[in-house]
């Protein structure tokens, strides 16, 4: 708990005391480039002193600190963490208990399954990891930490504390709570780490799971009279962190301890899969293999729900949703339209493998709030793969969330749209405004194309929203050229700018090039076969003669967007203004006809 920031401490206090904790924006003052934000904390409907800072996070942190100081939580929390209330069940003074080991033993003896629910708090730098335990339909308080191991340990401590308080209230004597000192690697008697036989624990685990392991000597260093041995555990072709010791046996023990701790951090670890033959040996039961974790993105294109970005390790897609129907599929994963049972409202759920790309998309969308950008509602991780038996074909319905710009263009090419010119300008202007906002956040989309442009329900279904931020990357405002070293050929090749396709340095102007191609495709009826033949010419600004005649105004704008040199392309902000002028000019032309 001591490693937490003030915000995390205050939230932790609210969970333990079962009181509400919220933050209120008081206001902001000063010019845009040096604004001062003011926020105050409200705990259990009591308002505390305001905190100010150069950004909202800093102001919120200071407000939380002032609230903590006012209620005297800092000293109370520290004392509570270091010294639990004494009961007849626990007599030893614990200085560094291992609550996860205790919880595993407690689960085994009581035959109660304690399931860890891991989550990640977006925006928290000091304690980004969260964990809470579920058992028998009961949810225990959430613990925070710098990593998954710390969060699970803190959550296990809160389970222990909750059970202990319940036992005190009922007057029951629970000897199982007293076994904590047996699961403690370091108590007041200062027992050595090597007294726990981690080699035996790892051996037993491998026997139960049918795995082969070995101890690999990595290094031997130091003088001859005081050598230091370095060993590591190799299990199932995976190498675990090194362990050091003054003897080979001590180094192996520490290596086994490192491996055991790493195994407990795995996403498929569950206290229900544990069994214990002796007080100092904890092993797994046989467990069936699970598929790779899946990340589920849930967004609401029509902006009716506030952003809540959470990551959960809990199966909920089938529990929370009904009327599931696949509406899109590709290399990125699958997109389903599903109705959430609670609100009786339709959502689009994107299912992808948990990769760096997927996590980057979550992080990028956490702070993006714009009417022309998909509004993400929530995100979670599941260990089991959702099995869909329906057709893999792309389907549409009257719902705006089913449709993409790719579908719209194909419909226009098949059935003439008399308002195509006006609608194209309307759509491209919205896209440009969304990209202008993305660039203002020092981000580059890098994969703009018609399938990644969705439609919301606003404006009679003509509100476009940019989606799929899996390739988003940071821009560089401090560099005059705004160039960063990046991966070549990241994106969809047919909509890539020349520098994105061939170079490792490029800036936000790559998005402008892609929009130029999208604008041409919106305006001009281009069949699939014709596109294959002429697309490279279009990329080089060699347009059909009839296009130049019919769309002379738009042609000039598209030519600017498709300049081979990024420095010659206008910014999205400038183009947004030009598109407004183009809209006014088209209105005048139509009125004169």
GUTOR-288076 format. One record per residue (C-alpha): x, y, z. Coordinates in nm, 4 decimals. Layout:
residues N
ATOM X Y Z
ATOM X Y Z
...
This chain:
residues 593
ATOM X Y Z
ATOM 0.0000 0.0000 0.0000
ATOM 0.2885 0.2353 0.0756
ATOM 0.3913 0.2240 -0.2905
ATOM 0.0539 0.3639 -0.3953
ATOM -0.0024 0.7187 -0.5045
ATOM -0.2464 0.9370 -0.3130
ATOM -0.5342 0.8653 -0.5536
ATOM -0.4898 0.4904 -0.5160
ATOM -0.4637 0.5224 -0.1364
ATOM -0.7851 0.7194 -0.1198
ATOM -0.9709 0.4723 -0.3430
ATOM -0.8305 0.1885 -0.1330
ATOM -0.9609 0.3596 0.1801
ATOM -1.3043 0.3941 0.0230
ATOM -1.3173 0.0240 -0.0620
ATOM -1.2148 -0.0856 0.2867
ATOM -1.4485 0.1556 0.4665
ATOM -1.7315 0.1021 0.2151
ATOM -1.7629 0.4763 0.1517
ATOM -1.7910 0.6651 -0.1770
ATOM -1.4875 0.8439 -0.3214
ATOM -1.5146 1.0824 -0.6137
ATOM -1.3347 1.3822 -0.7594
ATOM -1.4944 1.7059 -0.8780
ATOM -1.3525 1.9492 -1.1322
ATOM -1.3536 2.2946 -0.9760
ATOM -1.2195 2.4773 -1.2792
ATOM -0.9168 2.5846 -1.4811
ATOM -0.7436 2.9204 -1.5039
ATOM -0.4674 3.0805 -1.7069
ATOM -0.3792 3.0756 -2.0781
ATOM -0.4037 2.7517 -2.2763
ATOM -0.0300 2.6784 -2.2758
ATOM 0.0102 2.7190 -1.8965
ATOM -0.3304 2.6316 -1.7544
ATOM -0.3771 2.5555 -1.3854
ATOM -0.6384 2.2909 -1.3058
ATOM -0.8216 2.2667 -0.9726
ATOM -0.9885 1.9492 -0.8417
ATOM -1.1293 1.8491 -0.5022
ATOM -1.1980 1.5119 -0.3436
ATOM -1.5357 1.4167 -0.1984
ATOM -1.5261 1.1231 0.0438
ATOM -1.8500 0.9906 0.1921
ATOM -2.0200 1.3147 0.0757
ATOM -1.7634 1.5246 0.2650
ATOM -1.5760 1.7795 0.0519
ATOM -1.2050 1.8313 0.1236
ATOM -0.9557 2.1026 0.0302
ATOM -0.8849 2.1646 -0.3358
ATOM -0.5691 2.0575 -0.5172
ATOM -0.4125 2.2448 -0.8088
ATOM -0.1669 2.1372 -1.0767
ATOM -0.0415 2.1880 -1.4304
ATOM -0.2628 1.9043 -1.5496
ATOM -0.5691 1.7242 -1.4195
ATOM -0.3751 1.4233 -1.2992
ATOM -0.1414 1.6338 -1.0868
ATOM -0.4350 1.8318 -0.9450
ATOM -0.6237 1.5115 -0.8671
ATOM -0.3195 1.3637 -0.6930
ATOM -0.2822 1.6725 -0.4745
ATOM -0.6531 1.6775 -0.3929
ATOM -0.6338 1.3133 -0.2863
ATOM -0.3302 1.3876 -0.0707
ATOM -0.5133 1.6709 0.1064
ATOM -0.8103 1.4456 0.1720
ATOM -0.5805 1.1785 0.3121
ATOM -0.4107 1.4290 0.5394
ATOM -0.7451 1.5573 0.6622
ATOM -0.8783 1.2179 0.7641
ATOM -0.5456 1.0979 0.9000
ATOM -0.5363 0.7996 0.6674
ATOM -0.1627 0.7877 0.6021
ATOM -0.0638 0.6879 0.9561
ATOM -0.3644 0.4614 0.9986
ATOM -0.2981 0.2749 0.6730
ATOM 0.0696 0.2251 0.7499
ATOM -0.0065 0.0918 1.0969
ATOM -0.2806 -0.1348 0.9683
ATOM -0.0592 -0.2834 0.6975
ATOM 0.2256 -0.3610 0.9384
ATOM 0.0218 -0.4833 1.2355
ATOM -0.3037 -0.6781 1.2150
ATOM -0.5382 -0.6866 1.5174
ATOM -0.4479 -0.9683 1.7534
ATOM -0.6823 -1.2594 1.7969
ATOM -0.6596 -1.5963 1.9568
ATOM -0.6050 -1.7435 1.6126
ATOM -0.2827 -1.5505 1.5350
ATOM -0.0132 -1.4979 1.7943
ATOM 0.2998 -1.4204 1.5902
ATOM 0.3885 -1.0625 1.4883
ATOM 0.4041 -1.0671 1.1103
ATOM 0.6560 -0.8437 0.9360
ATOM 0.6326 -0.9767 0.5814
ATOM 0.3566 -1.2365 0.5358
ATOM 0.2902 -1.4181 0.2111
ATOM -0.0862 -1.3875 0.1874
ATOM -0.1116 -1.5659 -0.1478
ATOM 0.0398 -1.8792 0.0023
ATOM -0.2000 -1.8509 0.2942
ATOM -0.4970 -1.8083 0.0586
ATOM -0.3950 -2.1132 -0.1441
ATOM -0.3724 -2.3205 0.1733
ATOM -0.7001 -2.1784 0.3038
ATOM -0.8710 -2.2582 -0.0272
ATOM -0.7426 -2.6146 -0.0205
ATOM -0.8515 -2.6825 0.3366
ATOM -1.1960 -2.5225 0.3112
ATOM -1.2597 -2.6418 -0.0468
ATOM -1.3648 -2.2866 -0.1366
ATOM -1.2495 -2.1604 -0.4756
ATOM -1.0937 -1.8130 -0.4703
ATOM -1.0757 -1.6789 -0.8256
ATOM -0.8441 -1.3810 -0.8912
ATOM -0.9892 -1.1094 -1.1166
ATOM -0.6966 -0.9106 -1.2580
ATOM -0.7432 -0.5702 -1.4154
ATOM -0.5354 -0.2767 -1.5351
ATOM -0.6130 0.0804 -1.4362
ATOM -0.5605 0.3091 -1.7321
ATOM -0.3882 0.6313 -1.6304
ATOM -0.2292 0.5086 -1.3055
ATOM 0.1506 0.5211 -1.3178
ATOM 0.2351 0.4168 -0.9597
ATOM -0.0059 0.1245 -0.9173
ATOM -0.1423 0.0256 -1.2594
ATOM -0.2312 -0.3332 -1.1653
ATOM -0.5467 -0.4307 -0.9728
ATOM -0.6793 -0.7592 -0.8411
ATOM -0.9793 -0.8770 -0.6433
ATOM -1.0902 -1.2266 -0.5432
ATOM -1.4291 -1.3906 -0.5980
ATOM -1.5446 -1.6824 -0.3835
ATOM -1.8888 -1.8364 -0.3550
ATOM -2.0570 -1.5396 -0.5176
ATOM -1.8861 -1.2975 -0.2800
ATOM -1.6545 -1.0258 -0.4056
ATOM -1.3655 -0.9155 -0.1845
ATOM -1.1991 -0.5685 -0.1826
ATOM -0.9651 -0.4748 -0.4660
ATOM -0.5890 -0.4577 -0.4109
ATOM -0.3425 -0.2468 -0.6081
ATOM 0.0242 -0.2894 -0.6964
ATOM 0.3012 -0.1989 -0.9359
ATOM 0.2701 -0.5396 -1.1021
ATOM 0.0348 -0.8362 -1.1042
ATOM 0.2221 -1.0119 -0.8235
ATOM 0.1970 -0.7150 -0.5873
ATOM -0.1711 -0.6611 -0.6709
ATOM -0.2572 -1.0267 -0.6042
ATOM -0.0647 -1.0224 -0.2778
ATOM -0.2486 -0.7093 -0.1638
ATOM -0.5848 -0.8560 -0.2706
ATOM -0.5077 -1.1763 -0.0785
ATOM -0.4212 -0.9641 0.2265
ATOM -0.7603 -0.7947 0.2009
ATOM -0.9313 -1.1355 0.1845
ATOM -0.7456 -1.2371 0.5002
ATOM -0.8365 -0.9113 0.6711
ATOM -1.2043 -0.9386 0.5708
ATOM -1.2353 -1.2976 0.6927
ATOM -1.0639 -1.2066 1.0159
ATOM -1.2938 -0.9109 1.0823
ATOM -1.5972 -1.1300 1.0120
ATOM -1.4674 -1.3903 1.2573
ATOM -1.4196 -1.1236 1.5240
ATOM -1.7721 -0.9873 1.4729
ATOM -1.9347 -1.3299 1.5051
ATOM -1.7037 -1.4402 1.7841
ATOM -1.6074 -1.7542 1.5923
ATOM -1.2661 -1.9083 1.6386
ATOM -1.1193 -1.9877 1.2992
ATOM -0.7947 -2.1877 1.3261
ATOM -0.7503 -2.1656 0.9494
ATOM -0.6752 -1.7959 0.9850
ATOM -0.3973 -1.8807 1.2233
ATOM -0.2040 -2.0774 0.9637
ATOM -0.0804 -1.7535 0.8100
ATOM 0.2469 -1.7690 0.9993
ATOM 0.3140 -2.1113 0.8483
ATOM 0.2873 -1.9569 0.5022
ATOM 0.5158 -1.6658 0.5888
ATOM 0.8635 -1.6542 0.4347
ATOM 0.9798 -1.3972 0.6887
ATOM 0.8268 -1.3442 1.0354
ATOM 0.9575 -1.1968 1.3585
ATOM 1.1953 -1.4869 1.4149
ATOM 1.3735 -1.3840 1.0872
ATOM 1.3747 -1.7283 0.9308
ATOM 1.5954 -1.7694 0.6284
ATOM 1.4409 -1.7900 0.2815
ATOM 1.6230 -2.1153 0.2264
ATOM 1.4163 -2.2826 0.5026
ATOM 1.1349 -2.3055 0.2471
ATOM 1.2200 -2.5909 0.0141
ATOM 1.1415 -2.4292 -0.3213
ATOM 1.3337 -2.7033 -0.5033
ATOM 1.0900 -2.9550 -0.3583
ATOM 0.7928 -2.7361 -0.4487
ATOM 0.9058 -2.7033 -0.8118
ATOM 0.9858 -3.0757 -0.8328
ATOM 0.6403 -3.1632 -0.7019
ATOM 0.4749 -2.9211 -0.9424
ATOM 0.6582 -3.0711 -1.2415
ATOM 0.5632 -3.4231 -1.1351
ATOM 0.1960 -3.3290 -1.1114
ATOM 0.1900 -3.1407 -1.4415
ATOM 0.4091 -3.3851 -1.6325
ATOM 0.6735 -3.1253 -1.7166
ATOM 1.0505 -3.1677 -1.7325
ATOM 1.2760 -2.9103 -1.5694
ATOM 1.6450 -2.8619 -1.5102
ATOM 1.8823 -2.6266 -1.3268
ATOM 2.1185 -2.4488 -1.5622
ATOM 2.4406 -2.3001 -1.4269
ATOM 2.4673 -1.9521 -1.5760
ATOM 2.7761 -1.8108 -1.4071
ATOM 3.0281 -1.8472 -1.1275
ATOM 3.1862 -1.5268 -1.0110
ATOM 3.3722 -1.3723 -0.7205
ATOM 3.6988 -1.4755 -0.5498
ATOM 3.7848 -1.8385 -0.4836
ATOM 3.7295 -1.8054 -0.1088
ATOM 3.3830 -1.6496 -0.1551
ATOM 3.2372 -1.7635 -0.4866
ATOM 2.8902 -1.6658 -0.6086
ATOM 2.6959 -1.9229 -0.8098
ATOM 2.4227 -1.8248 -1.0567
ATOM 2.1575 -2.0796 -1.1621
ATOM 1.8261 -2.0622 -1.3460
ATOM 1.5363 -2.3034 -1.3895
ATOM 1.4568 -2.4237 -1.7420
ATOM 1.1062 -2.5693 -1.7728
ATOM 0.9211 -2.6587 -2.0934
ATOM 1.1896 -2.4761 -2.2965
ATOM 1.1241 -2.1605 -2.0944
ATOM 1.3979 -2.0015 -1.8849
ATOM 1.3082 -1.8354 -1.5557
ATOM 1.4921 -1.5557 -1.3668
ATOM 1.8354 -1.6241 -1.2203
ATOM 1.9046 -1.7113 -0.8591
ATOM 2.2340 -1.6415 -0.6813
ATOM 2.3969 -1.8022 -0.3782
ATOM 2.7293 -1.8692 -0.2110
ATOM 2.6826 -2.2407 -0.2767
ATOM 2.5370 -2.4245 -0.5741
ATOM 2.2510 -2.5544 -0.3583
ATOM 2.1641 -2.2069 -0.2299
ATOM 2.1679 -2.0687 -0.5854
ATOM 1.9400 -2.3511 -0.7022
ATOM 1.7010 -2.2808 -0.4141
ATOM 1.6813 -1.9148 -0.5090
ATOM 1.6379 -2.0032 -0.8772
ATOM 1.3536 -2.2379 -0.7812
ATOM 1.1988 -1.9575 -0.5750
ATOM 1.2184 -1.7216 -0.8749
ATOM 1.0560 -1.9832 -1.0988
ATOM 0.7830 -2.0555 -0.8451
ATOM 0.6980 -1.6873 -0.8068
ATOM 0.6897 -1.6478 -1.1858
ATOM 0.4553 -1.9458 -1.2171
ATOM 0.2145 -1.7870 -0.9697
ATOM 0.2040 -1.4723 -1.1851
ATOM 0.0806 -1.6650 -1.4884
ATOM -0.2653 -1.5708 -1.6116
ATOM -0.3925 -1.9294 -1.5702
ATOM -0.2953 -1.9508 -1.2032
ATOM -0.5921 -2.0293 -0.9809
ATOM -0.6026 -2.1168 -0.6134
ATOM -0.8629 -2.3817 -0.6936
ATOM -0.5975 -2.5738 -0.8853
ATOM -0.3769 -2.6019 -0.5779
ATOM -0.3288 -2.8897 -0.3380
ATOM -0.0980 -2.9257 -0.0396
ATOM 0.0642 -3.2414 0.0901
ATOM 0.2661 -3.0734 0.3663
ATOM 0.2704 -2.7369 0.5382
ATOM 0.5663 -2.6190 0.3312
ATOM 0.4806 -2.7714 -0.0051
ATOM 0.2121 -2.6268 -0.2329
ATOM 0.1458 -2.7843 -0.5721
ATOM -0.0936 -2.7591 -0.8672
ATOM -0.3590 -3.0083 -0.9567
ATOM -0.3685 -3.1118 -1.3195
ATOM -0.5315 -2.8381 -1.5244
ATOM -0.6557 -2.8429 -1.8808
ATOM -0.4884 -2.6176 -2.1327
ATOM -0.6530 -2.2883 -2.2132
ATOM -0.6450 -2.0947 -2.5347
ATOM -0.4593 -1.7688 -2.5827
ATOM -0.6193 -1.4756 -2.4018
ATOM -0.8594 -1.2685 -2.6062
ATOM -0.9118 -0.8970 -2.5720
ATOM -1.2665 -0.7759 -2.6172
ATOM -1.3224 -0.4126 -2.7173
ATOM -1.6713 -0.2785 -2.6636
ATOM -1.7585 0.0548 -2.8155
ATOM -2.0759 0.2450 -2.8769
ATOM -2.0566 0.4395 -3.2035
ATOM -2.3410 0.6772 -3.1135
ATOM -2.1703 0.8265 -2.8060
ATOM -2.4333 0.7471 -2.5449
ATOM -2.2047 0.6040 -2.2757
ATOM -1.9081 0.7593 -2.0948
ATOM -1.5647 0.6061 -2.1417
ATOM -1.4658 0.3353 -1.8966
ATOM -1.1520 0.1491 -2.0000
ATOM -1.0919 -0.1572 -1.7837
ATOM -0.9156 -0.4861 -1.8446
ATOM -1.0716 -0.7936 -1.6837
ATOM -0.9634 -1.1579 -1.6691
ATOM -1.3181 -1.2885 -1.6440
ATOM -1.5463 -1.4609 -1.8915
ATOM -1.8382 -1.2238 -1.9488
ATOM -1.9149 -1.1982 -2.3211
ATOM -2.1633 -1.4866 -2.3170
ATOM -2.3013 -1.3829 -1.9769
ATOM -2.3586 -1.0134 -2.0475
ATOM -2.4650 -1.0208 -2.4130
ATOM -2.7312 -1.1776 -2.6317
ATOM -2.8329 -1.1702 -2.9991
ATOM -2.4671 -1.1990 -3.0982
ATOM -2.4089 -1.1627 -3.4721
ATOM -2.0794 -1.1362 -3.6585
ATOM -2.0617 -0.8253 -3.8771
ATOM -1.6937 -0.8167 -3.9729
ATOM -1.3877 -1.0371 -4.0011
ATOM -1.0263 -0.9954 -4.1059
ATOM -0.6654 -1.0336 -4.0035
ATOM -0.7351 -0.8041 -3.7077
ATOM -0.9914 -1.0410 -3.5569
ATOM -1.3708 -1.0327 -3.5615
ATOM -1.6391 -0.7753 -3.4870
ATOM -1.9778 -0.8752 -3.3476
ATOM -2.2984 -0.6857 -3.3034
ATOM -2.4449 -0.7821 -2.9673
ATOM -2.7163 -0.6607 -2.7341
ATOM -2.6163 -0.6029 -2.3742
ATOM -2.8792 -0.7642 -2.1530
ATOM -2.8652 -0.4996 -1.8822
ATOM -2.9293 -0.1895 -2.0947
ATOM -3.1079 -0.3640 -2.3847
ATOM -2.8824 -0.1659 -2.6180
ATOM -2.6742 -0.2761 -2.9176
ATOM -2.2955 -0.2544 -2.9142
ATOM -2.0129 -0.3519 -3.1457
ATOM -1.7704 -0.5930 -2.9789
ATOM -1.4265 -0.6333 -3.1322
ATOM -1.2511 -0.9620 -3.0511
ATOM -0.8761 -0.9819 -3.1103
ATOM -0.5807 -1.1664 -2.9663
ATOM -0.4088 -0.9972 -2.6770
ATOM -0.1062 -0.8419 -2.8461
ATOM 0.0965 -0.5254 -2.8214
ATOM -0.1114 -0.3884 -3.1105
ATOM -0.4361 -0.4525 -2.9234
ATOM -0.3102 -0.2961 -2.6011
ATOM -0.1781 0.0030 -2.7962
ATOM -0.5273 0.0537 -2.9387
ATOM -0.6784 0.0591 -2.5894
ATOM -0.4220 0.3068 -2.4628
ATOM -0.4650 0.5382 -2.7601
ATOM -0.8426 0.5494 -2.7323
ATOM -0.8419 0.6087 -2.3570
ATOM -0.7973 0.9848 -2.3983
ATOM -0.9679 1.0414 -2.7348
ATOM -1.3065 1.2105 -2.7112
ATOM -1.4342 1.3469 -3.0396
ATOM -1.7600 1.3167 -3.2305
ATOM -1.5794 1.1699 -3.5328
ATOM -1.3874 0.9027 -3.3425
ATOM -1.5326 0.5733 -3.2233
ATOM -1.6262 0.5949 -2.8567
ATOM -1.4862 0.2953 -2.6717
ATOM -1.6959 0.1872 -2.3757
ATOM -1.4969 -0.0896 -2.2106
ATOM -1.2390 -0.3618 -2.2675
ATOM -1.1665 -0.6924 -2.1001
ATOM -0.9516 -1.0026 -2.1306
ATOM -1.0847 -1.3569 -2.1481
ATOM -0.8921 -1.6817 -2.1258
ATOM -1.1473 -1.8766 -2.3310
ATOM -1.2154 -1.8221 -2.6975
ATOM -1.5672 -1.7264 -2.8025
ATOM -1.6977 -1.9868 -3.0473
ATOM -1.9191 -1.8431 -3.3216
ATOM -2.1021 -2.0869 -3.5456
ATOM -2.2582 -1.8325 -3.7808
ATOM -2.1578 -1.7251 -4.1286
ATOM -1.8279 -1.5511 -4.1854
ATOM -1.9742 -1.3213 -4.4471
ATOM -2.0098 -0.9486 -4.3931
ATOM -2.3665 -0.8509 -4.3159
ATOM -2.5487 -0.5222 -4.2662
ATOM -2.8693 -0.4070 -4.1038
ATOM -3.0589 -0.0865 -4.0408
ATOM -2.8351 -0.0154 -3.7440
ATOM -2.5728 0.2491 -3.8185
ATOM -2.3065 0.0553 -3.6287
ATOM -2.3126 -0.2223 -3.8914
ATOM -2.1957 -0.0005 -4.1748
ATOM -1.8492 0.1119 -4.2832
ATOM -1.7351 0.3594 -4.5458
ATOM -1.6249 0.0635 -4.7597
ATOM -1.9826 -0.0623 -4.7701
ATOM -2.1085 0.2885 -4.8462
ATOM -1.8701 0.3291 -5.1432
ATOM -1.9671 -0.0122 -5.2817
ATOM -2.3355 0.0807 -5.2566
ATOM -2.2754 0.4088 -5.4388
ATOM -2.0863 0.2259 -5.7132
ATOM -2.3748 -0.0190 -5.7573
ATOM -2.6620 0.2275 -5.7250
ATOM -2.6193 0.5844 -5.8402
ATOM -2.6333 0.8439 -5.5624
ATOM -2.7395 1.1885 -5.6938
ATOM -2.5955 1.3485 -5.3792
ATOM -2.2628 1.1661 -5.4055
ATOM -2.0547 1.4816 -5.4449
ATOM -2.2134 1.6567 -5.1465
ATOM -2.2112 1.3443 -4.9285
ATOM -1.8463 1.2739 -5.0155
ATOM -1.7460 1.6216 -4.9054
ATOM -1.9533 1.5867 -4.5885
ATOM -1.7878 1.2552 -4.5007
ATOM -1.4304 1.3587 -4.5851
ATOM -1.4670 1.6789 -4.3829
ATOM -1.5700 1.4764 -4.0780
ATOM -1.2765 1.2391 -4.1293
ATOM -1.0402 1.5351 -4.1595
ATOM -1.1740 1.6879 -3.8388
ATOM -1.1239 1.3586 -3.6569
ATOM -0.7669 1.3299 -3.7880
ATOM -0.7016 1.6921 -3.6947
ATOM -0.8005 1.6018 -3.3380
ATOM -0.5822 1.2881 -3.3403
ATOM -0.2833 1.4924 -3.4558
ATOM -0.3520 1.7530 -3.1863
ATOM -0.2975 1.4725 -2.9338
ATOM 0.0455 1.4023 -3.0894
ATOM -0.0751 1.0745 -3.2390
ATOM -0.0673 0.9296 -3.5912
ATOM -0.3344 0.6816 -3.7025
ATOM -0.1258 0.5159 -3.9806
ATOM -0.4053 0.2908 -4.1105
ATOM -0.6802 0.5125 -4.2487
ATOM -0.8908 0.3304 -4.5089
ATOM -1.2643 0.2917 -4.5854
ATOM -1.3144 -0.0283 -4.3775
ATOM -1.1822 0.1562 -4.0703
ATOM -1.4349 0.4398 -4.1032
ATOM -1.7639 0.3562 -3.9299
ATOM -2.1045 0.5220 -3.9152
ATOM -2.2977 0.6294 -3.6073
ATOM -2.6699 0.6901 -3.5788
ATOM -2.6504 1.0687 -3.5568
ATOM -2.7481 1.2959 -3.8479
ATOM -2.9671 1.0289 -4.0068
ATOM -2.6795 0.7824 -4.0144
ATOM -2.4374 1.0222 -4.1832
ATOM -2.2067 1.0724 -3.8859
ATOM -1.8712 0.9074 -3.9611
ATOM -1.6353 0.7833 -3.6912
ATOM -1.2724 0.6786 -3.7246
ATOM -1.1981 0.3373 -3.5758
ATOM -0.9253 0.0706 -3.5530
ATOM -0.6424 0.2418 -3.3675
ATOM -0.4267 -0.0715 -3.3572
ATOM -0.1413 0.0947 -3.5501
ATOM -0.1559 0.4313 -3.3776
ATOM 0.1814 0.5741 -3.2779
ATOM 0.3133 0.8849 -3.1071
ATOM 0.4102 1.1937 -3.3013
ATOM 0.6986 1.4182 -3.1988
ATOM 0.6135 1.7819 -3.1434
ATOM 0.9587 1.8761 -3.0144
ATOM 1.1281 1.7917 -3.3424
ATOM 1.1045 2.0539 -3.6166
ATOM 1.0469 1.7871 -3.8776
ATOM 0.8221 1.5793 -3.6519
ATOM 1.0009 1.2644 -3.7725
ATOM 1.0378 0.9482 -3.5693
ATOM 1.2048 0.6152 -3.6315
ATOM 0.9232 0.3760 -3.7091
ATOM 0.8516 0.0388 -3.8616
ATOM 0.8370 0.0357 -4.2400
ATOM 0.5256 -0.0941 -4.4163
ATOM 0.3073 -0.0654 -4.1059
ATOM -0.0464 -0.0212 -4.2365
ATOM -0.2479 -0.1128 -4.5466
ATOM -0.0213 -0.0860 -4.8504
ATOM -0.2768 0.0462 -5.1011
ATOM -0.3510 0.3477 -4.8798
ATOM 0.0066 0.4068 -4.7586
ATOM 0.2030 0.7193 -4.8350
ATOM 0.5341 0.6711 -5.0204
ATOM 0.7418 0.7499 -4.7118
ATOM 0.5429 0.5111 -4.4925
ATOM 0.5939 0.2373 -4.7488
ATOM 0.9643 0.2875 -4.8136
ATOM 1.1196 0.4767 -4.5233
ATOM 1.1657 0.4378 -4.1511
ATOM 1.1117 0.8074 -4.0787
ATOM 0.7784 0.9779 -4.1338
ATOM 0.5357 1.2089 -3.9588
ATOM 0.1618 1.2737 -3.9264
ATOM 0.1367 1.3730 -4.2941
ATOM 0.1022 1.0011 -4.3783
ATOM -0.2602 1.0270 -4.2630
ATOM -0.3224 1.3173 -4.5014
ATOM -0.2061 1.1067 -4.7987
ATOM -0.4483 0.8283 -4.7041
ATOM -0.7387 1.0731 -4.6782
ATOM -0.6620 1.2009 -5.0288
ATOM -0.7034 0.8499 -5.1689
ATOM -1.0228 0.7961 -4.9696
ATOM -1.1656 1.1235 -5.1030
ATOM -1.1003 1.0199 -5.4632
ATOM -1.2631 0.6822 -5.4030
ATOM -1.5674 0.8509 -5.2505
ATOM -1.6141 1.0773 -5.5526
ATOM -1.5325 0.8462 -5.8425
ATOM -1.7102 0.5255 -5.9432
ATOM -1.4226 0.2804 -5.9540
ATOM -1.4866 -0.0911 -6.0047
ATOM -1.2601 -0.3508 -5.8496
ATOM -1.0943 -0.4383 -6.1811
ATOM -1.0510 -0.0736 -6.2774
ATOM -0.9036 0.0057 -5.9379
ATOM -0.6343 -0.2595 -5.9822
ATOM -0.5325 -0.1074 -6.3153
ATOM -0.5401 0.2624 -6.2265
ATOM -0.4689 0.2817 -5.8507
ATOM -0.0951 0.3441 -5.8883
ATOM -0.1729 0.6236 -6.1344
ATOM -0.4165 0.7775 -5.8864
ATOM -0.1491 0.7624 -5.6168
ATOM 0.0760 0.9594 -5.8552
ATOM -0.1960 1.2242 -5.9118
ATOM -0.2753 1.1028 -6.2660
ATOM -0.6547 1.1250 -6.2640
ATOM -0.9031 1.0309 -6.5392
ATOM -0.9787 1.3245 -6.7698
ATOM -1.3516 1.3150 -6.6939
ATOM -1.2792 1.3269 -6.3193
ATOM -1.0724 1.6428 -6.3695
ATOM -1.3620 1.8015 -6.5574
ATOM -1.6417 1.7043 -6.3192
ATOM -1.4546 1.7562 -5.9926
ATOM -1.2127 2.0385 -6.0658
ATOM -1.2501 2.1907 -5.7164
ATOM -1.1927 1.8625 -5.5327
ATOM -0.9097 1.7673 -5.7717
ATOM -0.6951 2.0576 -5.6470
ATOM -0.7406 1.9541 -5.2841
ATOM -0.6687 1.5869 -5.3549
ATOM -0.3549 1.6793 -5.5485
ATOM -0.2257 1.8651 -5.2433
ATOM -0.2969 1.5664 -5.0197
ATOM -0.1197 1.3248 -5.2578
ATOM 0.2072 1.5173 -5.2860
ATOM 0.4955 1.2696 -5.2839
ATOM 0.6925 1.4872 -5.0417
ATOM 0.5227 1.5133 -4.7001
ATOM 0.6483 1.8696 -4.6508
ATOM 0.4370 1.9729 -4.9522
ATOM 0.1162 1.8315 -4.8044
ATOM -0.1008 2.0653 -4.5954
ATOM -0.1791 1.9857 -4.2317
ATOM -0.5156 1.8360 -4.1433
ATOM -0.6100 2.1631 -3.9736
ATOM -0.5474 2.3663 -4.2900
ATOM -0.7287 2.1128 -4.5059
ATOM -1.0280 2.1193 -4.2739
ATOM -1.0607 2.4931 -4.3410
ATOM -1.0192 2.4385 -4.7154
ATOM -1.2952 2.1775 -4.7123
ATOM -1.5276 2.4263 -4.5450
ATOM -1.4564 2.6737 -4.8255
ATOM -1.5174 2.3973 -5.0787
ATOM -1.8532 2.3238 -4.9168
ATOM -1.9579 2.6898 -4.9403
ATOM -1.8470 2.7031 -5.3035
ATOM -2.0500 2.3945 -5.3943
ATOM -2.3572 2.5495 -5.2339
ATOM -2.3147 2.8573 -5.4538
ATOM -2.2686 2.6428 -5.7672
ATOM -2.5842 2.4441 -5.6915
ATOM -2.7845 2.7610 -5.6318
ATOM -2.6768 2.9025 -5.9696
ATOM -2.7911 2.5952 -6.1595
